[in-house]
Amino acid sequence: MESFSERLIHLRHSHNLTQKEVSDSLELVYSNYNRYERGVRTPDNETIVRFANFFKVSPMYMLGISHLMNGDEFLLDVLENIELNGDPEGTKAKFALEEYRKEFTV
């Protein structure tokens, strides 16, 4: 399982950004950002969400809990539940879509 710092480095590299560019964009003190990448400091929940929104991934991905980069894990869970238990009127699917939009639309 990748750590937060590994995910942060990977995302920054995949967006071709420097540490300074990310820290400036998020209005973070550069030295704190550098500590996050080195794993010396752990960001608070609000900062994790800011990173997730900036890179357009889920906080669960940032934390290394999920291998899926966005909110698809929520949608997949609901669809699996529908497959197992049925949804003859489509109400579960409609609810899932509404919740997905609320949770993962920035």
Summary of the structure (lengths in Angstrom):
residues: 106
radius of gyration: 16.7
end to end distance: 26.5
largest distance: 54.5
contacts: 264
relative contact order: 0.12
helix: 66%
strand: 0%
